[in-house]
Amino acid sequence: MRPIQPALVTRVLPDSIAEDLGFEPGDRLVSINGERPRDLIDYRFLCADELLTLEVLDSANERHEVELEKDLDDDLGLEFETALFDGLIQCNNRCPFCFIDQQPPGKRKTLYLKDDDYRLSFLYGSYLTLTNLTQPEWERIAQLRLSPLYVSVHATDPDVRSRLLKNPRAGQILDQLRWFRQHRLQIHAQVVVCPGINDGEQLTRTLMDLAQFYDPEEPTVLSAAVVPVGLTRFRPDIDELTPVDTATAREVIARVQPLQAQLLEQHGSRFVWLADEWFLIGRLDLPPAEHYESYPQIGNGVGSIHQFLDQFHQAAADLPQALPLGSDRRLSWVVGNAVEYAFAPLVQRLNQVSGLTVSLAPLRSRYWGQDITVTGLLTGQDLLSLTGQDLGDGLLLPSLMLKHDEAKFLDDMTVDEVAEALQTPIHVVNGVDALIQTCLTPGYPSPVGAAR
C-alpha cells in the first residue's frame, strides 16, 4: 500500500464549518476519527458522520486535535492540493496514441505522469483502462459503490485491445464488464478509433459487444463514445498509426449511424455517440440537438459544439441593434480551424450589431503538427502566428485553451506572455454569456495586456 500523506489544505470556504473552527490554508489534515483518509473519497465518507475528531498539523507543524458535532453529511468546507493523498495510480500501458507520450521533451515532470486511477475517474470523469487495478482496489470499488466509472475500451477483441494498450492484461475487458454487471455498478465507455486497427468490422464488434451490457432497466454500460485518434508530431517513432482524414471520418460516421438507429429502435436510446470531431473533420453538418438525448458523453466532446451553438442562438435573441454611440468595438475571436465553418454564422450574427466587428481567427496547431485542430489544443506558440496582424481592440480567447487551474496554455506559455508578444489585450471568455458580454462591454472582463 502506498504511504498516505496528510492532506494539504489550499482553501477554506467562507462561512463554512472549517472557517469557524479556525482552519487556514497550509494546514494539513492527518486523520478523521482515527482513520487517515487516502483520498477525497475517504475524506467525504469519513466526514459524513455527525461527531468528528480531526487530527491536524498547522503550518508551523504543530499538532492539534479538533472535536466537533455537525449535521449528518454537512460539508466541512475544505479544499485540498490534490484529491489523492496516497499518490497517483500510474499507467503501465504503452498505448501508441497516448497524449502524454506525444508531448515534447523538456517540460516539467508532472506533464509526463500517466494516470490510470479509478478515483479520478469516479470524482472527475477521467478515463481509465482497468488494467492497473489490484484486487484490493476492485474490492474497494465494490464496497464503496464507486459508480459510474469511465473506461477506455477501444476494442473488445482481446488481441486487438492488447495490441492497442501493449499490455496482455488488456484482453480481459469483457470479463471485467461482467464483473461490473455482477456487482450492479455502471460505466461510461470510450473507443478511440485508430484507422486500420480498431475501425471497420472491429469497431462494429466493439460497439455491439458493449451494447450487450446496455439494459434500459438496469444498464451496466450507460453509453459509449467514439472518438478519433489524436496524433502530434512529437509521438514516438511508431508507424502503426495514421491520422483521421475526411474520408475516414465519413466512413466511421456511415458505419456508426445505422447502429445508432438500430439501438434506438431496440432500446429507446442511441447508446453510441460520435464525437463532434468526426463531423468537423468530415466537413458534415452536426446532427440536430434532439440526437444527443441527455448529452451523456458531453465531456468527451459529444454534442459540446452543438450545445454551444444552441446556447449562442438563444442568447443572441437579446443582442442590441447597436452599441452605444462612441463605443465601437473590433475584436478577433481565436478558434481551432476545425470549427471554422460551424462558427461562421455566429460571427455573422454578432456583426449585425451596429458598431461591433468580430473577426474569426481560425488556427491550425503548428506546435502539435495538426492540420485540423480543435480549439482546446491550440497553444500559446500557435497564437504567435497572429503576430503583425491587425487584431482590432483585443483578442477573444476561449478559456478551454487554458489549463483548468492557471492561465497557461498546453505549451506552458502564459496568457501574459502571449499578450505581450502580440501587443494586444486578451479577453479570456468562458462560455456564451461571457463571449457576448465581452463583445458588448468595453473592459469586460479585465483584459490581459496593455490597452490599445
N, C-alpha and C positions, 0 to 999 in steps of 0.2 A: 504493500500500500504506500502511496506517495505521502510524504510528510505534509501535514496541514499547517499552514502559516496563519497567524492572526489576521483577521480581515481589516484592511486599512480603510478607514472612513474618509471619503473625499468630500462629502456634502451632508449637511444636516438640514432637513427640510424645515422651513419656517412654520411656527405654531404646531410643531409635532411633539410627540411624547419624548423623543430623543433630545429636542431642544430644551424642553422643561427639565430634563434630567441633567443637563449641562454638557452633553456631548459636543465635541468640536472636531472639525477636520484635522486629521493627523492622529486621532485616537485609533486604537486597534482593538477589535472585539476578539477575545480569546475563546470564550465558551458561553453557552446558554444552558442554564440548569445542569451544569457539569459536563455538557457534551460540546465538543469542538466541531462547529459546522465546517464541512469540507467544501461547501459551495453555497450559492444563493438559494438553491433548492432546500438544503438543510436549514439554512437561516430562516426561510419563510415558514417551514414546517415547525421548527422549534419555537418560533416566536408566536405561533398561533395560540399557545396556552395563555391562561389568564394570569398566572403567577410566574414571574420570571426572576431568575438570579443571573445577572450578567457579570462576567469577569472581563475587565477592560484594562488595557495599558494606555496611559495618556501619552502625549507627545514627548514628555520628559522620561518616559519608560517607567513611570510609577504605576503600580498595580492597584486597581480599585475593584470593589465588589458592589454592584448596584442591584437592589431589590425593588421590584415594582409590581403593582397589580393593575390590570387593564381589562378592557372588554375583550372577549374572545375574538380572535382574528384581527384585532386592531393593529395597524402597521406602526412600527416604531418611528419611521421617518429617516432612516439611514440609507445613504448610497455609498457604494464601495468602489475601490480602484478596479477591481475585477470581480467577475461572477464566480470565479474558480479559485478557491482558497488553497487547494492542494495541487494546483498546476494543471496545465493543459494535457489532455489525452491526444498525443500526436499521431499522425497518419503514417503507416508503414507501407502504403500502396505506392506505386510508381506510375500513376496514370500519365500517359504522354501528353494529355491535354490539360493537366493541372495548371491553373493560372499562376500558382506560386512558383512553379518551375519555369514559367515563361516571363519572368521579370529580369531586368538587367542586373548584373553583379554589382557589388559595392554599396548597396543600400544598408540601412540599419537592420540588425539581426532579426528583429521581430517581424519584418516583412517576409521572412522566409520560413516562418513557423507554419507547418501544415497541421491543421487540427482535424480530428475525426472524433469529436467529443459530443456524446449524446446529450450532455447538459446544455450545451449551446444550442443544439437542435431543438430541445424542448423549450428553452427560455426565449430564443430569438429566431427560430425557424431556419437556422443554417443546416445545410445538408451533410449527412454522414453516410458512410458505406456499410457500417455494421461489422466490418472485417477486423476492427481493432478492439472489440468488446471482450472482456474476460467474463468468466462465468459469474463472479460476484456482481459485475455491472449489469448483466442480464437480469439477475435476481433483484437488483435494486430497481430497475425499470419496472418490473412486475409488482414489487412491493409498494412503491410509491405511485404507481399508476401514471407513469410519465408518458402521456399521450395527448395529442399526436406527436410523433417524431417525423422528421423529414429525411427521406432516404434516397440517395443516389443509386438507382438501379442500373441504368444504362443498357443492360441486356439480361434476360433470364436464362438464356442458353449458358450452361456452366463454362464451356470452353471460351465462348466469346467474352463473357464478363471477366474471366480470369485473364484473358489476353488484354483487355482494356485496363484492368487495375494492376496487372503484373503481380498478381497475388493468387496462389492456388486456393485460398480460403474463399475467394470471391464467388466461387461456383456454388456456394451453399445458400444463395439468396432465396430460392423457393422454400427451402426448409425453414429459413428464418421468417418468411412471411407466414408460414403455417404456425410458427410459434406465436406471432402477434395475434393471429386469429384464435388460437387456443386460449390465450390469456385475455382475449376481448380488448385488445389495445389496437390503436389505429396509427396509420402513417399517411403522409403525402409522398408520392414518388416523383422522381425526376429521371428523364432519359436525355443524356447529352448525345446527340447524333454525330457520329464520326463517319463521313462518307466512305463507303467501301468496307466498313467493318460491322456496324450495327444498324445500318439503314436497310431499305428494301424489305425482303421477307423476314429478316431478323427483327426489324422494327415492328412489323405486324405481329410476329410471335410474342415479342416482349409485351406489347400493349394488350393483346388478348389474354396472355397469362396473368397480367395484373388485373384485368377486368374480372377474372375468375374470383378475385378477392373483394369484389365490389357487390355488396348486397344492400339494396336501398334501406332495408330494415335495420341492418347492423353491419355496415361496411368495415372491412379491415383496411383496405386501401381506399382512401377517401377521394383521391384524384391523382392524375398522372400528367406531368408537364413534359412536353417535347421541346428541347432547346437545341439550337445549332451550336456546334463546337466553335469556340473562340480561339484563334491562334495568333501569336505575336511573333515578331522577328527574333525574339530572344529565346524561343523554345529550343530545347536540346536538339541535337542533330539526329532527328528521327524522321525517316521518310515514309512512315506508315500513315501519316495524317495528311489530309488535304482539306483546304478551306471550303466552306459552303459558298457556292456561287448561285446566280439567279436560276439556272436550270435545276440545280439540286434542290433549291428551296421550293420550286414549283412541284418537283417530283414528290417531296415529302408532304406538302400540302395536299396534293392529289391522292396520296396514299392514306393520310390520316382522316381527312374529312368524311369519306364513306364509313370509316369505323365509328366516327362520332355520331353519324346519323343512325347507324345500326344500334349503338349502345343507347342512344336517346330513345329509340323505339322500344328497346328491350327493358331498360331500367329507369327511364324518365330523366336521365342525365347524360350529357355527352361524356363525362368522366375523364376523357383525354383532352388535353388542351395544348394548342400550338402557341409557342411564344410569339409575341408581336414581331420579333425579328424576322421570322420566316416570311411574313408578308412584306416587310420593308425591303429585305434582300431580294425577294421575288418580284418586287415592283407591282404588287397586287393590293387591292383595297382591303382594309381590315374588315372582319366580319361585323355585323350590326351589334349593338350593345346587348340585346337580349341573348345573343350567342353565349355570352360569358357567364350566364346564370348568376351565381353569387360571388363571382370572382375568386374561386378557391385557390388559384395559383398566381395571384397578382404580384406577390413577392418575387416570382420567377419571371416577371415580365410578360405575363399573360393577361392582356387587357389593360395594362397600365397606360399605353398610348391612347387607347380608345377612351378610357376614363378621363384622362387629361383633356382630350378634345371635347367630351361631353360637358365637363365642368367649365371649360372655357366658353362654350356656346351659351350655357346658362348665365354665366357672369356677364357675357358681352351684351346681353339684352339690356343691361343698365348702363352701358357706356354713354357718355355725353356726346352731343353732336360736335362740340368744340372744346378745346382747352380755354381757360380764361385768357383774356386779352393780354398779350405780352409775355405769356409763359410757354411759348412754343418749345417742343422737345424733339430732339433727334437722337435715337438710341439704336444700338446694334445688339441683336439677340444671338448669342452663340449657342449652336446645337450641333450634334453629330450629323453628318451628312445622310445617315440612314433615315432621318425623319424630315428631310428637306421638303419632300413633296407633301407629306401629311400635314406639315405645319404652315405651308404657304398660304392656305386660306385664312389662318389665324392672323397672319401679318396683314393680309388684305383688309380684314375686319378692323384691326387696330388703326390702320391708316385711313379709315373712313372718318376718324375723329379729326376734325379740322385743327391744324396746329401740331399734330403728332405725326412723326415719321419714324417708323420702326423698320430696320433693315435686317433680314435674316443673314446670319453668318454661318453657313453650314461647313463644318470642317471634317476632314478625314484625319486619322491619327497617324502621322508620320513617326511619332515616338514608338507606337506599338507595331507599325508597319502594316496597318489595316487599310484597305481601300474603302470599305464600308464600315462606318464606326457609329456605335450608339453613343448618346450624349454622355452617359456616365463614365465612359472610358477615356474621354478627352483629358489631356494633361496640360499643365502649365506650359510646357515646351510646345505643345500643339498650338496654344493660343498665341505664342510669339510669332507664328506665321502671319498674324494680322499686323505686324509692325509696319508702320508707314502708311497704313490705310486710314481713311477718314472714318472714324468710328462714331462721329457725332458727339453728343454730350456725355456719353458713357456707354458701358458695356453691361448688358443683362446676362448674368451668369447663373444658370440653374444650380441649385445647391447640391443636387445629386452628383455633380462633378467633384465634390469635395469629400474628404473623409468625415465620418459622422461626428467626430469629437474635436476636430480642429480645422482651421481654414487652410488646408493643404490639399493639393491635387495628388493623384496617384504617383506622380514622379517626385513627390516631396517638395515641389515648388510651392511657395505660399501665394495667396491672393495679393498680398502687398508687393511681392516681387514682380508679379505679372503686371500689376497696375503701374508700377514704376517703369518697367521696361516698355510698356505700351504708351506711357504718358497719357493714360486715360482712366477716369474714375470707373470703378467696377461696382455694380449693384448685385449682390447675391440675393437671388429670389427663390423662395421655397413655395412652390405651388402657384395655382392660377390667381388667387386673390392678390398675392404679393406681386406677381408679374404685372397685373393690371394697375394696381395701386402705384407701383413704381413708374409705370408709363404715364400716369396722370398727375403724379405729385412730385414736383421738384424736391430733391433732398430726401426722398423716402425710397428705400431705407438709407441710412447714412452710408455714402459710398466709400470704398477703399481707394485711396489715391487723391491727389490734389484736384480740386475743382478746376474745370477748364475756363 
